[in-house]
């Protein structure tokens, strides 16, 4: 789920000139190689790698990798090195790295991006960097994979995905995977992990077909993600269901939805209006309202990150006041002005210094596009119970006990309560000890750990999902 006031850290494909004029008596070879460090971004630490190489005898060229985002070889520059100080500019990212060579293996410096500054110390890599993801599927595969496209007639777009079908005659039960918030590909790839591919591989090895698809505007799917609400995205999942119904190897009476995080509310939105959905697997899906999820998420992550109770509660109080503006003022420009006025009163009350006041206001303004966007406005007032009450099919509710994004102590009970209110008692709930929002075994549950954990998705939960579907 999304977290308010985050650092937006998104790499695009950039091409810049990287050569600079020669400087005398500088040993450029002393800094060539790959250097790795971590940038904090909204509760997550993203690894970045700068790859430096000679460009001729007396200048440097650079590329940048973000392994946790699955991006490699971004060309950045120009690069300036004076023998001690290193400067790498990335204009289209609004970014710049400045560091000082402290030893053969250490650069100490800062990364500036979009008006914010982060400490970024880099260490030299001894070899090629690679992420260890032992669960990532490897051939041979005992199932077939088809690249498919299907149509969302309501939005006049084609969506692209992969359908894995078990070996044998069929027809097979099938599940449609629905990603969490943010534009994601069919594997729900994040932090170097591909959880939907891991899930699809396991289920299809055990007799269940799986359709996973790129979100609209991602990969090979058409459409624009940035203007889509949760309800809009539900029509994509419904289109996937319509497509699967006509497939000769799929049992049309055994097609269900498995949604992770925001996908866990998209699933009941679809099922509440489509009685042909045969089951739902809620994977860290929400049961309480959008605003409550955001406040609880900020509290849990803030406290687990070492924040004080007072500071965390102050942040939640601030967000509550900003949210009230968004809910009441539909005009974006007016909402922005009103939020600035509300925020300035808080700044004055907190007696921030002029410098801190400017930084705080700049941070708020950098989030206006998110706060007044279609998705956020819709999610803020979204009530999952209204949809769960209308779900009549069997439901498997899965949550991690250490999930700091969709809290396990409030969301599963809320889903159960709504299902009971709709007279649906066909549900099974598992709150899994020691698992985080991605269903990895974890020590803290903090999003900053996601990329560092080698496990992609709990094998225990994979078995629970497979066994439950096959028993229906």
C-alpha positions in Angstrom: 0.0 0.0 0.0 1.1 3.6 -0.5 2.7 5.6 2.3 2.1 9.4 2.6 5.0 11.8 2.2 7.5 9.5 0.6 10.6 10.1 -1.4 9.8 9.6 -5.0 12.7 7.7 -6.4 12.1 6.6 -9.9 14.8 5.8 -12.4 14.1 6.3 -16.1 16.2 5.5 -19.2 18.5 8.5 -19.6 21.3 9.4 -22.1 23.7 12.2 -21.3 27.2 13.1 -22.5 29.7 11.9 -20.0 33.1 13.1 -21.2 34.9 16.1 -19.6 38.1 17.9 -20.4 41.4 16.5 -19.2 42.8 17.5 -15.9 46.5 17.2 -15.2 48.1 14.7 -12.8 44.9 12.9 -12.0 44.9 9.1 -11.6 41.5 8.3 -13.1 42.1 4.6 -12.8 42.0 4.9 -9.0 38.3 5.4 -9.1 37.2 3.2 -11.9 35.0 0.2 -11.1 31.5 -0.3 -9.5 30.5 1.4 -6.3 27.5 0.5 -4.3 25.5 2.3 -1.6 21.9 2.7 -0.2 19.5 5.6 -0.5 16.6 5.8 1.9 13.3 6.3 0.0 10.1 6.4 2.0 10.9 3.7 4.5 12.7 1.6 1.9 16.5 1.6 1.3 17.2 1.4 -2.4 20.6 0.1 -3.5 22.3 2.1 -6.2 25.4 1.3 -8.1 27.6 3.8 -10.0 29.8 2.1 -12.7 32.8 4.2 -13.6 35.1 3.6 -16.5 37.7 5.4 -18.5 36.5 7.4 -21.5 39.8 7.8 -23.3 42.9 8.5 -21.3 41.8 11.4 -19.2 38.0 11.4 -18.6 35.4 9.2 -17.1 32.0 7.9 -18.1 29.3 6.5 -15.8 26.2 4.4 -15.7 23.9 3.9 -12.8 22.0 0.7 -11.7 19.1 0.3 -9.3 19.1 -3.4 -8.6 16.1 -3.3 -6.3 14.1 -1.7 -9.0 15.4 -4.0 -11.7 17.0 -1.2 -13.7 20.6 -1.4 -15.1 22.8 0.7 -17.3 21.3 4.2 -16.9 23.7 6.6 -18.5 24.4 9.6 -16.3 26.9 12.5 -16.4 28.9 14.6 -16.8 31.4 13.0 -14.4 34.0 15.2 -12.7 36.9 13.8 -10.6 39.8 15.9 -9.3 41.8 13.2 -7.6 39.7 13.2 -4.4 36.3 14.7 -5.1 33.8 13.0 -7.3 30.7 14.7 -8.9 28.2 12.8 -11.0 25.2 14.8 -12.3 21.9 13.3 -13.4 19.8 16.3 -14.6 16.7 14.5 -15.7 16.5 12.7 -12.4 17.0 16.1 -10.7 19.9 14.2 -9.0 23.5 14.7 -8.3 26.1 12.7 -6.4 29.0 14.4 -4.6 31.6 12.3 -2.8 35.1 12.3 -1.5 37.5 9.4 -2.0 38.5 8.3 1.5 40.3 5.1 0.5 40.6 2.6 -2.3 37.3 1.1 -1.3 35.3 4.0 0.2 33.6 7.2 -1.1 31.8 9.3 1.5 29.2 11.7 0.1 25.6 12.8 -0.5 22.9 12.3 -3.1 20.6 15.2 -3.9 17.3 14.7 -5.7 14.3 16.9 -6.1 15.3 19.3 -3.3 16.2 16.6 -0.8 19.7 15.5 0.4 20.6 12.0 1.6 23.8 10.6 2.9 25.2 8.2 0.4 28.5 6.4 1.1 29.7 4.1 -1.6 31.9 1.0 -1.3 33.8 -0.5 -4.2 32.5 -3.8 -5.4 35.1 -6.6 -5.8 33.2 -8.1 -8.7 29.9 -8.1 -10.6 26.9 -7.4 -8.3 24.1 -9.9 -8.4 21.0 -10.5 -6.3 20.6 -13.9 -4.8 17.0 -15.0 -5.3 17.0 -18.8 -4.8 13.2 -19.1 -5.4 13.2 -17.5 -8.8 11.9 -20.3 -11.1 14.3 -22.1 -13.4 13.7 -24.5 -16.3 12.7 -27.1 -17.1 9.1 -26.3 -16.4 6.4 -29.0 -16.2 3.8 -26.6 -17.5 3.3 -24.5 -20.5 3.5 -20.7 -20.7 1.5 -18.6 -23.1 1.9 -14.8 -23.8 -1.6 -13.6 -23.9 -3.5 -10.3 -24.5 -7.1 -9.5 -23.5 -9.4 -6.6 -23.9 -10.9 -4.2 -21.4 -13.8 -2.8 -23.5 -14.8 -0.2 -20.9 -11.4 1.6 -21.3 -10.7 0.5 -24.8 -7.3 -1.0 -23.9 -5.5 -4.3 -24.4 -3.7 -5.8 -21.4 -0.8 -8.3 -21.8 0.2 -11.1 -19.5 1.4 -14.7 -19.1 -0.8 -17.7 -18.6 0.8 -20.8 -17.1 -1.1 -24.0 -17.7 -0.3 -27.3 -15.9 0.6 -30.4 -18.0 -2.3 -32.7 -18.8 -5.7 -32.6 -20.4 -7.5 -30.2 -18.2 -9.7 -28.3 -17.8 -7.9 -26.8 -14.8 -8.9 -24.4 -12.0 -7.3 -21.0 -12.5 -6.4 -17.9 -10.5 -5.9 -14.4 -11.7 -3.1 -12.5 -9.9 -3.8 -8.8 -9.0 -0.9 -6.6 -8.0 -0.6 -4.1 -5.2 -0.5 -0.3 -5.5 1.9 1.4 -7.9 2.4 0.5 -11.5 3.9 -3.0 -11.6 4.6 -5.7 -14.2 3.1 -9.1 -14.4 5.6 -10.5 -11.9 4.8 -7.8 -9.4 8.6 -7.1 -9.5 10.0 -5.0 -6.7 13.2 -4.9 -4.7 14.7 -7.5 -6.9 11.9 -10.0 -6.2 9.3 -11.4 -8.6 6.7 -12.8 -6.2 3.9 -13.4 -8.8 6.3 -15.5 -10.9 7.2 -17.6 -7.8 3.5 -18.0 -6.9 2.5 -18.9 -10.5 5.3 -21.4 -10.8 4.3 -23.2 -7.6 0.6 -23.3 -8.4 1.0 -24.4 -12.0 3.4 -27.2 -10.8 0.5 -28.3 -8.6 -2.3 -28.4 -11.1 -3.6 -24.8 -11.1 -3.4 -22.4 -14.1 -2.3 -18.9 -13.3 -2.8 -15.6 -15.3 -0.6 -12.7 -14.3 -0.6 -9.5 -16.3 1.1 -6.2 -16.6 -0.7 -3.3 -15.0 -2.2 -0.8 -17.5 0.6 1.4 -19.0 3.3 -1.1 -17.9 5.2 -3.5 -20.0 3.1 -4.6 -23.0 -0.2 -3.4 -21.5 -2.0 -0.3 -22.9 -3.6 2.5 -20.9 -2.5 5.1 -18.4 -1.9 4.0 -14.9 -1.4 7.4 -13.3 -5.0 8.4 -13.8 -6.6 5.1 -12.7 -8.4 4.6 -9.5 -8.8 1.3 -7.6 -12.2 0.9 -9.2 -10.8 1.4 -12.7 -8.1 -1.2 -12.0 -10.9 -3.6 -11.0 -12.3 -3.5 -14.5 -8.9 -4.8 -15.7 -9.2 -7.9 -13.4 -12.7 -8.4 -14.5 -11.6 -8.3 -18.2 -9.0 -11.0 -17.3 -11.8 -13.2 -15.9 -13.8 -12.8 -19.1 -10.8 -13.8 -21.2 -10.1 -16.9 -19.1 -13.7 -18.1 -19.3 -13.3 -18.8 -23.0 -10.0 -20.7 -22.7 -10.5 -24.4 -23.6 -8.1 -25.7 -20.9 -9.6 -23.6 -18.1 -12.6 -24.7 -16.0 -15.0 -21.7 -16.2 -16.6 -22.6 -12.9 -13.3 -22.6 -11.0 -11.8 -19.2 -11.8 -10.7 -17.1 -8.8 -8.8 -14.0 -7.9 -5.7 -13.6 -5.8 -4.9 -10.0 -4.9 -1.9 -8.7 -3.0 -2.1 -5.6 -0.9 -4.3 -3.2 -2.9 -5.1 -6.1 -5.2 -6.7 -7.6 -2.1 -9.4 -4.9 -2.2 -9.7 -5.0 -6.0 -10.6 -8.7 -5.8 -13.8 -8.2 -3.7 -14.7 -5.1 -5.8 -14.8 -7.5 -8.8 -16.4 -10.4 -7.0 -19.1 -8.1 -5.5 -20.4 -7.4 -9.0 -19.5 -10.7 -10.7 -21.1 -13.8 -9.1 -19.2 -16.1 -11.4 -15.9 -15.5 -9.5 -15.5 -18.8 -7.7 -13.0 -17.8 -4.9 -10.8 -15.1 -3.6 -7.3 -15.3 -2.0 -6.6 -12.1 -0.1 -2.8 -11.7 0.3 -2.3 -8.9 2.8 -5.5 -7.4 1.6 -7.2 -4.5 3.4 -10.3 -4.8 5.5 -10.4 -1.3 7.0 -10.8 2.0 5.2 -8.1 3.7 3.2 -7.4 6.6 5.6 -7.1 4.2 8.6 -4.7 2.0 6.6 -2.5 5.1 5.9 -2.5 6.3 9.5 -1.7 2.8 10.9 1.0 2.3 8.3 2.7 5.5 9.2 2.5 4.7 12.9 3.9 1.2 12.6 6.7 2.0 10.2 7.5 5.2 12.2 7.8 3.4 15.5 9.7 0.4 14.1 12.1 2.9 12.5 13.0 4.3 15.9 10.7 7.3 15.9 9.3 8.7 19.2 5.6 8.3 20.0 5.2 12.1 20.1 6.8 12.7 16.7 4.9 9.8 15.0 1.6 11.0 16.5 2.3 14.6 15.4 2.9 13.3 11.9 -0.4 11.4 11.9 -2.2 14.5 13.2 -0.7 16.6 10.4 -1.8 14.0 7.8 -5.3 13.9 9.2 -5.7 17.7 8.7 -4.3 17.5 5.2 -6.6 14.6 4.4 -9.6 16.6 5.5 -8.7 19.3 2.9 -8.4 16.7 0.2 -11.8 15.1 1.1 -13.6 18.4 1.2 -12.0 20.4 -1.7 -12.4 18.8 -5.1 -10.5 21.5 -7.0 -6.9 20.5 -7.0 -5.4 24.0 -7.1 -7.6 25.2 -4.3 -6.8 22.1 -2.3 -3.1 22.7 -2.7 -3.5 26.3 -1.4 -5.6 25.2 1.5 -3.1 22.4 2.4 -0.3 25.0 2.4 -2.3 27.2 4.7 -3.0 24.3 7.1 0.6 23.2 7.0 1.9 26.7 7.7 -0.1 26.9 10.9 1.4 23.6 12.0 4.9 24.9 11.2 4.3 28.0 13.3 2.9 26.0 16.2 5.9 23.6 16.1 8.3 26.7 16.0 10.4 25.3 13.2 13.5 27.3 12.1 13.2 29.2 8.8 15.4 26.6 7.1 13.4 23.7 8.5 10.2 25.4 7.6 11.3 25.8 4.0 12.4 22.2 3.8 9.1 21.0 5.3 7.0 23.1 2.9 9.0 21.9 -0.1 8.5 18.3 1.0 4.7 18.9 1.1 4.6 20.6 -2.2 6.6 17.8 -3.8 3.7 15.5 -2.9 0.9 17.5 -4.3 0.6 15.5 -7.5 0.1 12.3 -5.3 -2.2 13.8 -2.8 -4.6 15.4 -5.3 -4.3 12.5 -7.8 -7.3 10.4 -8.8 -5.9 7.2 -7.1 -5.2 8.9 -3.7 -8.5 10.8 -3.6 -10.4 7.5 -4.3 -8.4 5.4 -1.9 -8.6 7.9 1.0 -12.4 7.3 1.3 -12.5 3.7 0.1 -14.5 1.4 2.4 -13.5 -2.3 1.8 -16.4 -3.6 3.9 -18.9 -2.3 1.4 -17.6 -4.8 -1.1 -16.7 -7.7 1.2 -20.3 -7.7 2.4 -21.4 -8.6 -1.1 -18.8 -11.4 -1.7 -20.5 -14.8 -1.7 -17.7 -17.1 -2.8 -15.1 -18.8 -0.6 -12.4 -16.5 0.7 -8.8 -17.3 1.9 -7.5 -14.5 4.1 -3.7 -14.4 4.5 -1.7 -11.8 6.4 1.8 -11.6 7.9 2.0 -11.0 11.6 4.9 -8.6 11.1 3.2 -6.7 8.2 3.8 -2.9 8.8 1.8 -1.9 5.7 -1.5 -3.8 6.2 -1.7 -4.6 9.9 -2.7 -8.1 10.7 -4.5 -7.3 13.9 -7.1 -5.1 12.3 -7.5 -6.1 8.7 -8.4 -9.8 8.8 -11.0 -9.3 11.6 -12.5 -6.5 9.5 -12.8 -8.7 6.4 -14.3 -11.5 8.6 -16.8 -9.1 10.1 -17.9 -7.9 6.7 -18.2 -11.4 5.3 -20.4 -12.4 8.2 -22.5 -9.3 7.8 -23.2 -10.5 4.2 -24.0 -14.0 5.6 -20.8 -15.6 4.0 -19.2 -18.0 6.5 -17.1 -19.7 3.8 -13.7 -18.2 4.8 -10.4 -19.4 6.2 -7.9 -17.0 7.9 -4.2 -17.5 8.5 -2.1 -14.8 10.2 1.4 -16.1 9.6 4.0 -15.6 12.4 7.2 -13.8 11.4 6.1 -12.8 7.9 6.1 -9.2 6.5 4.0 -7.5 3.9 5.7 -9.5 1.1 5.3 -12.8 3.1 9.1 -13.0 3.7 10.4 -14.2 7.0 11.7 -11.0 8.7 13.1 -9.7 12.0 11.4 -6.2 11.9 8.9 -6.1 9.1 10.3 -2.8 7.9 10.1 -2.2 4.1 13.8 -1.4 4.2 14.4 -5.1 4.6 12.5 -6.3 1.6 15.4 -6.1 -0.9 18.0 -7.5 1.6 16.0 -10.7 2.3 16.8 -13.5 -0.2 13.5 -15.3 0.3 10.8 -14.0 -2.2 7.7 -15.6 -0.8 7.1 -18.0 2.1 7.0 -21.7 1.0 4.5 -22.4 3.8 2.0 -19.9 2.4 2.5 -21.2 -1.1 1.4 -24.6 0.1 -1.6 -23.1 2.0 -2.8 -21.3 -1.2 -2.4 -24.4 -3.4 -4.0 -26.8 -1.0 -6.9 -24.5 -0.3 -7.7 -23.9 -4.0 -7.5 -27.6 -4.9 -9.8 -28.5 -2.0 -12.6 -26.3 -3.3 
